[in-house]
Amino acid sequence: MCAPTNSAADTLALRLQGIAPIGVQVFRHCSLNRPSEELATQLLPLVNLDSSGMFCLPEFSKLMQKQIIVSTLSDITEFWHGYPHVGATNFELQEFTIEWHNIVYGEGIPPSRIHWQYLIIDEAAQAIEPDIWSALTVVAPNKQSSILPKIVLAGDPFQLGTTVYAEEHKGVLEHTYFERILQLYQDSGDSNLTTLHQNFRSEYGNL
């Protein structure tokens, strides 16, 4: 589960902490460069700290035991290079499985499962497109995979949008991935598009 900012990701983690079923492990992944003092005390049980009190990735085997990962879109890229011997993305995990089968059985069978089965991006309308793709590459499977992850983008393009500081890139990045996908679904009448009609923060007349 991802969000564009640390504050949004922290809010998601806090809410999940309160509703996650017993036995479901939630991990709040923070950038290795984020000061640990920024994190709410309630979230400390969900993070991994090294001996100096800095954020760090857990051991690979422990990461694989986590059912829910919460991160910012940009920080999730640390999954690409944080585990150099195996890799923590769906693609790398499936490639490892194929190679292992090839060594043991003499042939690499197509992968029949994926580890990260869902990607949910909250406040997706605030995210620039490269950040969305960063998260997508973590769950993207091997091209031979018969199973695909479920992707959910949640957001409102009529609220606070993305912030692009570089003038030369505004024309490209201000039109977000979320807006492009939303328009595609609206034009095609795709049933995968769901519109929120009830909101506890707004009166029905305003919606």
Biotite code that builds the C-alpha atoms (Angstrom):
import biotite.structure as struc

atoms = struc.array([
    struc.Atom([0.000, 0.000, 0.000], chain_id="A", res_id=1, res_name="MET", atom_name="CA", element="C"),
    struc.Atom([1.505, 3.301, -1.109], chain_id="A", res_id=2, res_name="CYS", atom_name="CA", element="C"),
    struc.Atom([0.889, 7.033, -0.891], chain_id="A", res_id=3, res_name="ALA", atom_name="CA", element="C"),
    struc.Atom([2.753, 10.026, -2.357], chain_id="A", res_id=4, res_name="PRO", atom_name="CA", element="C"),
    struc.Atom([3.968, 11.489, 0.971], chain_id="A", res_id=5, res_name="THR", atom_name="CA", element="C"),
    struc.Atom([5.230, 10.305, 4.339], chain_id="A", res_id=6, res_name="ASN", atom_name="CA", element="C"),
    struc.Atom([2.347, 11.963, 6.172], chain_id="A", res_id=7, res_name="SER", atom_name="CA", element="C"),
    struc.Atom([-0.205, 10.132, 4.007], chain_id="A", res_id=8, res_name="ALA", atom_name="CA", element="C"),
    struc.Atom([1.640, 6.807, 4.367], chain_id="A", res_id=9, res_name="ALA", atom_name="CA", element="C"),
    struc.Atom([1.898, 7.263, 8.141], chain_id="A", res_id=10, res_name="ASP", atom_name="CA", element="C"),
    struc.Atom([-1.858, 7.880, 8.312], chain_id="A", res_id=11, res_name="THR", atom_name="CA", element="C"),
    struc.Atom([-2.517, 4.677, 6.353], chain_id="A", res_id=12, res_name="LEU", atom_name="CA", element="C"),
    struc.Atom([-0.229, 2.700, 8.657], chain_id="A", res_id=13, res_name="ALA", atom_name="CA", element="C"),
    struc.Atom([-1.890, 4.095, 11.783], chain_id="A", res_id=14, res_name="LEU", atom_name="CA", element="C"),
    struc.Atom([-5.340, 3.140, 10.521], chain_id="A", res_id=15, res_name="ARG", atom_name="CA", element="C"),
    struc.Atom([-4.206, -0.323, 9.458], chain_id="A", res_id=16, res_name="LEU", atom_name="CA", element="C"),
    struc.Atom([-2.568, -0.826, 12.816], chain_id="A", res_id=17, res_name="GLN", atom_name="CA", element="C"),
    struc.Atom([-5.962, -0.447, 14.439], chain_id="A", res_id=18, res_name="GLY", atom_name="CA", element="C"),
    struc.Atom([-7.954, -2.739, 12.137], chain_id="A", res_id=19, res_name="ILE", atom_name="CA", element="C"),
    struc.Atom([-5.512, -5.412, 10.933], chain_id="A", res_id=20, res_name="ALA", atom_name="CA", element="C"),
    struc.Atom([-6.636, -8.889, 12.034], chain_id="A", res_id=21, res_name="PRO", atom_name="CA", element="C"),
    struc.Atom([-4.576, -10.684, 14.673], chain_id="A", res_id=22, res_name="ILE", atom_name="CA", element="C"),
    struc.Atom([-1.633, -12.421, 13.019], chain_id="A", res_id=23, res_name="GLY", atom_name="CA", element="C"),
    struc.Atom([-1.464, -10.069, 10.015], chain_id="A", res_id=24, res_name="VAL", atom_name="CA", element="C"),
    struc.Atom([1.928, -8.375, 9.988], chain_id="A", res_id=25, res_name="GLN", atom_name="CA", element="C"),
    struc.Atom([2.012, -4.729, 8.856], chain_id="A", res_id=26, res_name="VAL", atom_name="CA", element="C"),
    struc.Atom([5.376, -3.172, 7.981], chain_id="A", res_id=27, res_name="PHE", atom_name="CA", element="C"),
    struc.Atom([5.833, 0.593, 7.603], chain_id="A", res_id=28, res_name="ARG", atom_name="CA", element="C"),
    struc.Atom([8.783, 0.948, 5.245], chain_id="A", res_id=29, res_name="HIS", atom_name="CA", element="C"),
    struc.Atom([10.547, 4.298, 5.560], chain_id="A", res_id=30, res_name="CYS", atom_name="CA", element="C"),
    struc.Atom([13.372, 5.739, 3.508], chain_id="A", res_id=31, res_name="SER", atom_name="CA", element="C"),
    struc.Atom([16.767, 4.870, 4.892], chain_id="A", res_id=32, res_name="LEU", atom_name="CA", element="C"),
    struc.Atom([17.442, 8.639, 4.949], chain_id="A", res_id=33, res_name="ASN", atom_name="CA", element="C"),
    struc.Atom([14.311, 9.652, 6.879], chain_id="A", res_id=34, res_name="ARG", atom_name="CA", element="C"),
    struc.Atom([15.003, 10.907, 10.420], chain_id="A", res_id=35, res_name="PRO", atom_name="CA", element="C"),
    struc.Atom([13.375, 8.451, 12.820], chain_id="A", res_id=36, res_name="SER", atom_name="CA", element="C"),
    struc.Atom([12.267, 11.354, 15.042], chain_id="A", res_id=37, res_name="GLU", atom_name="CA", element="C"),
    struc.Atom([9.659, 12.258, 12.403], chain_id="A", res_id=38, res_name="GLU", atom_name="CA", element="C"),
    struc.Atom([7.729, 9.045, 12.988], chain_id="A", res_id=39, res_name="LEU", atom_name="CA", element="C"),
    struc.Atom([4.800, 8.900, 15.402], chain_id="A", res_id=40, res_name="ALA", atom_name="CA", element="C"),
    struc.Atom([5.585, 6.814, 18.485], chain_id="A", res_id=41, res_name="THR", atom_name="CA", element="C"),
    struc.Atom([2.600, 4.558, 17.771], chain_id="A", res_id=42, res_name="GLN", atom_name="CA", element="C"),
    struc.Atom([4.234, 3.420, 14.521], chain_id="A", res_id=43, res_name="LEU", atom_name="CA", element="C"),
    struc.Atom([7.573, 2.336, 16.006], chain_id="A", res_id=44, res_name="LEU", atom_name="CA", element="C"),
    struc.Atom([6.436, -1.316, 16.365], chain_id="A", res_id=45, res_name="PRO", atom_name="CA", element="C"),
    struc.Atom([5.809, -1.393, 12.597], chain_id="A", res_id=46, res_name="LEU", atom_name="CA", element="C"),
    struc.Atom([9.251, -0.210, 11.425], chain_id="A", res_id=47, res_name="VAL", atom_name="CA", element="C"),
    struc.Atom([12.741, -1.702, 11.367], chain_id="A", res_id=48, res_name="ASN", atom_name="CA", element="C"),
    struc.Atom([15.609, 0.225, 12.999], chain_id="A", res_id=49, res_name="LEU", atom_name="CA", element="C"),
    struc.Atom([19.315, -0.564, 13.051], chain_id="A", res_id=50, res_name="ASP", atom_name="CA", element="C"),
    struc.Atom([21.550, -0.332, 16.128], chain_id="A", res_id=51, res_name="SER", atom_name="CA", element="C"),
    struc.Atom([22.029, 3.414, 15.589], chain_id="A", res_id=52, res_name="SER", atom_name="CA", element="C"),
    struc.Atom([18.291, 4.089, 15.450], chain_id="A", res_id=53, res_name="GLY", atom_name="CA", element="C"),
    struc.Atom([18.142, 4.615, 11.683], chain_id="A", res_id=54, res_name="MET", atom_name="CA", element="C"),
    struc.Atom([15.504, 3.094, 9.435], chain_id="A", res_id=55, res_name="PHE", atom_name="CA", element="C"),
    struc.Atom([16.622, -0.007, 7.577], chain_id="A", res_id=56, res_name="CYS", atom_name="CA", element="C"),
    struc.Atom([15.148, -2.899, 5.628], chain_id="A", res_id=57, res_name="LEU", atom_name="CA", element="C"),
    struc.Atom([14.458, -6.080, 7.609], chain_id="A", res_id=58, res_name="PRO", atom_name="CA", element="C"),
    struc.Atom([16.144, -9.353, 6.786], chain_id="A", res_id=59, res_name="GLU", atom_name="CA", element="C"),
    struc.Atom([14.794, -10.817, 3.562], chain_id="A", res_id=60, res_name="PHE", atom_name="CA", element="C"),
    struc.Atom([13.106, -13.760, 5.284], chain_id="A", res_id=61, res_name="SER", atom_name="CA", element="C"),
    struc.Atom([11.339, -11.402, 7.707], chain_id="A", res_id=62, res_name="LYS", atom_name="CA", element="C"),
    struc.Atom([10.186, -9.126, 4.872], chain_id="A", res_id=63, res_name="LEU", atom_name="CA", element="C"),
    struc.Atom([8.615, -12.115, 3.124], chain_id="A", res_id=64, res_name="MET", atom_name="CA", element="C"),
    struc.Atom([6.535, -12.752, 6.270], chain_id="A", res_id=65, res_name="GLN", atom_name="CA", element="C"),
    struc.Atom([4.906, -9.318, 6.122], chain_id="A", res_id=66, res_name="LYS", atom_name="CA", element="C"),
    struc.Atom([1.411, -9.396, 4.659], chain_id="A", res_id=67, res_name="GLN", atom_name="CA", element="C"),
    struc.Atom([0.994, -5.613, 4.324], chain_id="A", res_id=68, res_name="ILE", atom_name="CA", element="C"),
    struc.Atom([3.713, -3.120, 3.385], chain_id="A", res_id=69, res_name="ILE", atom_name="CA", element="C"),
    struc.Atom([3.056, 0.616, 3.704], chain_id="A", res_id=70, res_name="VAL", atom_name="CA", element="C"),
    struc.Atom([5.440, 3.000, 1.948], chain_id="A", res_id=71, res_name="SER", atom_name="CA", element="C"),
    struc.Atom([5.670, 6.180, -0.049], chain_id="A", res_id=72, res_name="THR", atom_name="CA", element="C"),
    struc.Atom([5.815, 5.703, -3.802], chain_id="A", res_id=73, res_name="LEU", atom_name="CA", element="C"),
    struc.Atom([9.402, 6.930, -4.007], chain_id="A", res_id=74, res_name="SER", atom_name="CA", element="C"),
    struc.Atom([10.696, 4.912, -1.031], chain_id="A", res_id=75, res_name="ASP", atom_name="CA", element="C"),
    struc.Atom([9.350, 1.603, -2.356], chain_id="A", res_id=76, res_name="ILE", atom_name="CA", element="C"),
    struc.Atom([12.133, 1.713, -4.995], chain_id="A", res_id=77, res_name="THR", atom_name="CA", element="C"),
    struc.Atom([14.506, 0.580, -2.220], chain_id="A", res_id=78, res_name="GLU", atom_name="CA", element="C"),
    struc.Atom([13.018, -2.876, -2.759], chain_id="A", res_id=79, res_name="PHE", atom_name="CA", element="C"),
    struc.Atom([14.863, -2.931, -6.118], chain_id="A", res_id=80, res_name="TRP", atom_name="CA", element="C"),
    struc.Atom([18.362, -2.813, -4.675], chain_id="A", res_id=81, res_name="HIS", atom_name="CA", element="C"),
    struc.Atom([17.902, -3.550, -0.957], chain_id="A", res_id=82, res_name="GLY", atom_name="CA", element="C"),
    struc.Atom([18.272, -7.303, -1.459], chain_id="A", res_id=83, res_name="TYR", atom_name="CA", element="C"),
    struc.Atom([20.953, -7.723, -4.158], chain_id="A", res_id=84, res_name="PRO", atom_name="CA", element="C"),
    struc.Atom([21.245, -11.527, -3.968], chain_id="A", res_id=85, res_name="HIS", atom_name="CA", element="C"),
    struc.Atom([17.558, -12.297, -4.521], chain_id="A", res_id=86, res_name="VAL", atom_name="CA", element="C"),
    struc.Atom([15.519, -9.140, -5.038], chain_id="A", res_id=87, res_name="GLY", atom_name="CA", element="C"),
    struc.Atom([12.211, -8.253, -3.424], chain_id="A", res_id=88, res_name="ALA", atom_name="CA", element="C"),
    struc.Atom([10.080, -7.461, -6.477], chain_id="A", res_id=89, res_name="THR", atom_name="CA", element="C"),
    struc.Atom([7.633, -9.923, -8.018], chain_id="A", res_id=90, res_name="ASN", atom_name="CA", element="C"),
    struc.Atom([9.743, -10.129, -11.176], chain_id="A", res_id=91, res_name="PHE", atom_name="CA", element="C"),
    struc.Atom([12.952, -10.928, -9.293], chain_id="A", res_id=92, res_name="GLU", atom_name="CA", element="C"),
    struc.Atom([11.246, -13.451, -7.006], chain_id="A", res_id=93, res_name="LEU", atom_name="CA", element="C"),
    struc.Atom([9.750, -15.266, -9.989], chain_id="A", res_id=94, res_name="GLN", atom_name="CA", element="C"),
    struc.Atom([13.046, -15.227, -11.873], chain_id="A", res_id=95, res_name="GLU", atom_name="CA", element="C"),
    struc.Atom([14.719, -16.783, -8.829], chain_id="A", res_id=96, res_name="PHE", atom_name="CA", element="C"),
    struc.Atom([12.022, -19.488, -8.698], chain_id="A", res_id=97, res_name="THR", atom_name="CA", element="C"),
    struc.Atom([12.465, -20.313, -12.394], chain_id="A", res_id=98, res_name="ILE", atom_name="CA", element="C"),
    struc.Atom([16.252, -20.517, -11.986], chain_id="A", res_id=99, res_name="GLU", atom_name="CA", element="C"),
    struc.Atom([15.916, -22.750, -8.907], chain_id="A", res_id=100, res_name="TRP", atom_name="CA", element="C"),
    struc.Atom([13.596, -25.141, -10.755], chain_id="A", res_id=101, res_name="HIS", atom_name="CA", element="C"),
    struc.Atom([16.018, -25.189, -13.664], chain_id="A", res_id=102, res_name="ASN", atom_name="CA", element="C"),
    struc.Atom([18.895, -26.173, -11.385], chain_id="A", res_id=103, res_name="ILE", atom_name="CA", element="C"),
    struc.Atom([16.945, -28.807, -9.424], chain_id="A", res_id=104, res_name="VAL", atom_name="CA", element="C"),
    struc.Atom([14.725, -30.300, -12.133], chain_id="A", res_id=105, res_name="TYR", atom_name="CA", element="C"),
    struc.Atom([16.589, -29.424, -15.313], chain_id="A", res_id=106, res_name="GLY", atom_name="CA", element="C"),
    struc.Atom([13.927, -27.056, -16.624], chain_id="A", res_id=107, res_name="GLU", atom_name="CA", element="C"),
    struc.Atom([12.519, -23.735, -15.519], chain_id="A", res_id=108, res_name="GLY", atom_name="CA", element="C"),
    struc.Atom([8.742, -23.896, -15.219], chain_id="A", res_id=109, res_name="ILE", atom_name="CA", element="C"),
    struc.Atom([6.620, -20.747, -15.721], chain_id="A", res_id=110, res_name="PRO", atom_name="CA", element="C"),
    struc.Atom([5.859, -19.085, -12.380], chain_id="A", res_id=111, res_name="PRO", atom_name="CA", element="C"),
    struc.Atom([2.479, -20.100, -10.928], chain_id="A", res_id=112, res_name="SER", atom_name="CA", element="C"),
    struc.Atom([2.227, -17.511, -8.141], chain_id="A", res_id=113, res_name="ARG", atom_name="CA", element="C"),
    struc.Atom([3.215, -13.993, -7.206], chain_id="A", res_id=114, res_name="ILE", atom_name="CA", element="C"),
    struc.Atom([4.279, -12.814, -3.771], chain_id="A", res_id=115, res_name="HIS", atom_name="CA", element="C"),
    struc.Atom([2.900, -9.253, -3.825], chain_id="A", res_id=116, res_name="TRP", atom_name="CA", element="C"),
    struc.Atom([-0.697, -9.831, -4.891], chain_id="A", res_id=117, res_name="GLN", atom_name="CA", element="C"),
    struc.Atom([-2.118, -6.331, -4.485], chain_id="A", res_id=118, res_name="TYR", atom_name="CA", element="C"),
    struc.Atom([-0.968, -2.752, -4.960], chain_id="A", res_id=119, res_name="LEU", atom_name="CA", element="C"),
    struc.Atom([-3.191, -0.023, -3.519], chain_id="A", res_id=120, res_name="ILE", atom_name="CA", element="C"),
    struc.Atom([-2.158, 3.588, -4.132], chain_id="A", res_id=121, res_name="ILE", atom_name="CA", element="C"),
    struc.Atom([-3.999, 6.181, -2.051], chain_id="A", res_id=122, res_name="ASP", atom_name="CA", element="C"),
    struc.Atom([-4.115, 9.858, -3.073], chain_id="A", res_id=123, res_name="GLU", atom_name="CA", element="C"),
    struc.Atom([-2.997, 8.735, -6.531], chain_id="A", res_id=124, res_name="ALA", atom_name="CA", element="C"),
    struc.Atom([-4.148, 12.017, -8.087], chain_id="A", res_id=125, res_name="ALA", atom_name="CA", element="C"),
    struc.Atom([-1.354, 13.801, -6.189], chain_id="A", res_id=126, res_name="GLN", atom_name="CA", element="C"),
    struc.Atom([1.430, 11.558, -7.511], chain_id="A", res_id=127, res_name="ALA", atom_name="CA", element="C"),
    struc.Atom([3.608, 12.276, -10.535], chain_id="A", res_id=128, res_name="ILE", atom_name="CA", element="C"),
    struc.Atom([3.662, 9.488, -13.116], chain_id="A", res_id=129, res_name="GLU", atom_name="CA", element="C"),
    struc.Atom([7.275, 8.304, -12.549], chain_id="A", res_id=130, res_name="PRO", atom_name="CA", element="C"),
    struc.Atom([6.452, 7.635, -8.880], chain_id="A", res_id=131, res_name="ASP", atom_name="CA", element="C"),
    struc.Atom([3.411, 5.550, -9.864], chain_id="A", res_id=132, res_name="ILE", atom_name="CA", element="C"),
    struc.Atom([5.601, 3.480, -12.182], chain_id="A", res_id=133, res_name="TRP", atom_name="CA", element="C"),
    struc.Atom([8.103, 2.928, -9.359], chain_id="A", res_id=134, res_name="SER", atom_name="CA", element="C"),
    struc.Atom([5.437, 1.121, -7.358], chain_id="A", res_id=135, res_name="ALA", atom_name="CA", element="C"),
    struc.Atom([4.109, -0.751, -10.386], chain_id="A", res_id=136, res_name="LEU", atom_name="CA", element="C"),
    struc.Atom([7.548, -2.205, -11.110], chain_id="A", res_id=137, res_name="THR", atom_name="CA", element="C"),
    struc.Atom([7.654, -3.748, -7.617], chain_id="A", res_id=138, res_name="VAL", atom_name="CA", element="C"),
    struc.Atom([4.495, -5.806, -8.244], chain_id="A", res_id=139, res_name="VAL", atom_name="CA", element="C"),
    struc.Atom([4.973, -6.368, -12.002], chain_id="A", res_id=140, res_name="ALA", atom_name="CA", element="C"),
    struc.Atom([5.446, -10.118, -12.644], chain_id="A", res_id=141, res_name="PRO", atom_name="CA", element="C"),
    struc.Atom([7.559, -12.079, -15.084], chain_id="A", res_id=142, res_name="ASN", atom_name="CA", element="C"),
    struc.Atom([6.107, -11.912, -18.620], chain_id="A", res_id=143, res_name="LYS", atom_name="CA", element="C"),
    struc.Atom([5.479, -15.686, -18.482], chain_id="A", res_id=144, res_name="GLN", atom_name="CA", element="C"),
    struc.Atom([3.355, -15.360, -15.345], chain_id="A", res_id=145, res_name="SER", atom_name="CA", element="C"),
    struc.Atom([-0.238, -16.544, -15.619], chain_id="A", res_id=146, res_name="SER", atom_name="CA", element="C"),
    struc.Atom([-1.188, -14.566, -12.514], chain_id="A", res_id=147, res_name="ILE", atom_name="CA", element="C"),
    struc.Atom([-1.295, -10.775, -12.362], chain_id="A", res_id=148, res_name="LEU", atom_name="CA", element="C"),
    struc.Atom([-1.458, -8.515, -9.308], chain_id="A", res_id=149, res_name="PRO", atom_name="CA", element="C"),
    struc.Atom([-4.575, -6.475, -8.559], chain_id="A", res_id=150, res_name="LYS", atom_name="CA", element="C"),
    struc.Atom([-3.970, -2.713, -8.864], chain_id="A", res_id=151, res_name="ILE", atom_name="CA", element="C"),
    struc.Atom([-6.178, -0.130, -7.130], chain_id="A", res_id=152, res_name="VAL", atom_name="CA", element="C"),
    struc.Atom([-5.731, 3.619, -7.624], chain_id="A", res_id=153, res_name="LEU", atom_name="CA", element="C"),
    struc.Atom([-7.742, 5.848, -5.287], chain_id="A", res_id=154, res_name="ALA", atom_name="CA", element="C"),
    struc.Atom([-7.898, 9.613, -5.538], chain_id="A", res_id=155, res_name="GLY", atom_name="CA", element="C"),
    struc.Atom([-9.731, 12.735, -6.645], chain_id="A", res_id=156, res_name="ASP", atom_name="CA", element="C"),
    struc.Atom([-8.297, 14.799, -9.538], chain_id="A", res_id=157, res_name="PRO", atom_name="CA", element="C"),
    struc.Atom([-10.516, 17.731, -8.490], chain_id="A", res_id=158, res_name="PHE", atom_name="CA", element="C"),
    struc.Atom([-8.798, 18.077, -5.124], chain_id="A", res_id=159, res_name="GLN", atom_name="CA", element="C"),
    struc.Atom([-5.146, 18.835, -4.411], chain_id="A", res_id=160, res_name="LEU", atom_name="CA", element="C"),
    struc.Atom([-3.120, 17.820, -7.461], chain_id="A", res_id=161, res_name="GLY", atom_name="CA", element="C"),
    struc.Atom([0.517, 17.000, -8.010], chain_id="A", res_id=162, res_name="THR", atom_name="CA", element="C"),
    struc.Atom([3.303, 19.517, -7.367], chain_id="A", res_id=163, res_name="THR", atom_name="CA", element="C"),
    struc.Atom([5.963, 19.949, -10.050], chain_id="A", res_id=164, res_name="VAL", atom_name="CA", element="C"),
    struc.Atom([8.685, 22.505, -9.322], chain_id="A", res_id=165, res_name="TYR", atom_name="CA", element="C"),
    struc.Atom([10.716, 22.215, -12.545], chain_id="A", res_id=166, res_name="ALA", atom_name="CA", element="C"),
    struc.Atom([9.129, 24.538, -15.103], chain_id="A", res_id=167, res_name="GLU", atom_name="CA", element="C"),
    struc.Atom([10.459, 22.527, -18.056], chain_id="A", res_id=168, res_name="GLU", atom_name="CA", element="C"),
    struc.Atom([8.597, 19.399, -16.843], chain_id="A", res_id=169, res_name="HIS", atom_name="CA", element="C"),
    struc.Atom([5.287, 20.912, -15.746], chain_id="A", res_id=170, res_name="LYS", atom_name="CA", element="C"),
    struc.Atom([3.560, 20.400, -19.082], chain_id="A", res_id=171, res_name="GLY", atom_name="CA", element="C"),
    struc.Atom([4.273, 16.667, -18.947], chain_id="A", res_id=172, res_name="VAL", atom_name="CA", element="C"),
    struc.Atom([4.109, 15.759, -15.257], chain_id="A", res_id=173, res_name="LEU", atom_name="CA", element="C"),
    struc.Atom([1.168, 17.897, -14.150], chain_id="A", res_id=174, res_name="GLU", atom_name="CA", element="C"),
    struc.Atom([-1.163, 15.652, -16.164], chain_id="A", res_id=175, res_name="HIS", atom_name="CA", element="C"),
    struc.Atom([-1.029, 12.637, -13.877], chain_id="A", res_id=176, res_name="THR", atom_name="CA", element="C"),
    struc.Atom([-1.147, 8.909, -14.548], chain_id="A", res_id=177, res_name="TYR", atom_name="CA", element="C"),
    struc.Atom([-4.311, 8.762, -12.440], chain_id="A", res_id=178, res_name="PHE", atom_name="CA", element="C"),
    struc.Atom([-6.057, 11.290, -14.697], chain_id="A", res_id=179, res_name="GLU", atom_name="CA", element="C"),
    struc.Atom([-5.035, 9.412, -17.843], chain_id="A", res_id=180, res_name="ARG", atom_name="CA", element="C"),
    struc.Atom([-6.306, 6.076, -16.511], chain_id="A", res_id=181, res_name="ILE", atom_name="CA", element="C"),
    struc.Atom([-9.488, 7.683, -15.196], chain_id="A", res_id=182, res_name="LEU", atom_name="CA", element="C"),
    struc.Atom([-10.218, 9.205, -18.601], chain_id="A", res_id=183, res_name="GLN", atom_name="CA", element="C"),
    struc.Atom([-9.501, 5.891, -20.315], chain_id="A", res_id=184, res_name="LEU", atom_name="CA", element="C"),
    struc.Atom([-11.994, 4.062, -18.105], chain_id="A", res_id=185, res_name="TYR", atom_name="CA", element="C"),
    struc.Atom([-14.603, 6.783, -18.460], chain_id="A", res_id=186, res_name="GLN", atom_name="CA", element="C"),
    struc.Atom([-14.342, 6.738, -22.267], chain_id="A", res_id=187, res_name="ASP", atom_name="CA", element="C"),
    struc.Atom([-14.595, 2.944, -22.406], chain_id="A", res_id=188, res_name="SER", atom_name="CA", element="C"),
    struc.Atom([-17.345, 2.593, -19.821], chain_id="A", res_id=189, res_name="GLY", atom_name="CA", element="C"),
    struc.Atom([-15.193, 0.078, -17.949], chain_id="A", res_id=190, res_name="ASP", atom_name="CA", element="C"),
    struc.Atom([-16.896, -1.425, -14.903], chain_id="A", res_id=191, res_name="SER", atom_name="CA", element="C"),
    struc.Atom([-13.621, -1.351, -12.950], chain_id="A", res_id=192, res_name="ASN", atom_name="CA", element="C"),
    struc.Atom([-14.181, 2.368, -12.314], chain_id="A", res_id=193, res_name="LEU", atom_name="CA", element="C"),
    struc.Atom([-15.938, 3.082, -9.012], chain_id="A", res_id=194, res_name="THR", atom_name="CA", element="C"),
    struc.Atom([-17.127, 6.562, -8.032], chain_id="A", res_id=195, res_name="THR", atom_name="CA", element="C"),
    struc.Atom([-17.516, 7.538, -4.403], chain_id="A", res_id=196, res_name="LEU", atom_name="CA", element="C"),
    struc.Atom([-21.056, 8.751, -3.682], chain_id="A", res_id=197, res_name="HIS", atom_name="CA", element="C"),
    struc.Atom([-20.898, 8.853, 0.102], chain_id="A", res_id=198, res_name="GLN", atom_name="CA", element="C"),
    struc.Atom([-18.222, 10.675, 2.054], chain_id="A", res_id=199, res_name="ASN", atom_name="CA", element="C"),
    struc.Atom([-18.272, 11.161, 5.818], chain_id="A", res_id=200, res_name="PHE", atom_name="CA", element="C"),
    struc.Atom([-16.484, 14.516, 5.413], chain_id="A", res_id=201, res_name="ARG", atom_name="CA", element="C"),
    struc.Atom([-19.032, 16.063, 3.027], chain_id="A", res_id=202, res_name="SER", atom_name="CA", element="C"),
    struc.Atom([-22.765, 16.661, 2.927], chain_id="A", res_id=203, res_name="GLU", atom_name="CA", element="C"),
    struc.Atom([-24.599, 14.619, 0.332], chain_id="A", res_id=204, res_name="TYR", atom_name="CA", element="C"),
    struc.Atom([-25.729, 17.767, -1.494], chain_id="A", res_id=205, res_name="GLY", atom_name="CA", element="C"),
    struc.Atom([-22.129, 18.786, -2.096], chain_id="A", res_id=206, res_name="ASN", atom_name="CA", element="C"),
    struc.Atom([-21.314, 15.433, -3.677], chain_id="A", res_id=207, res_name="LEU", atom_name="CA", element="C"),
])
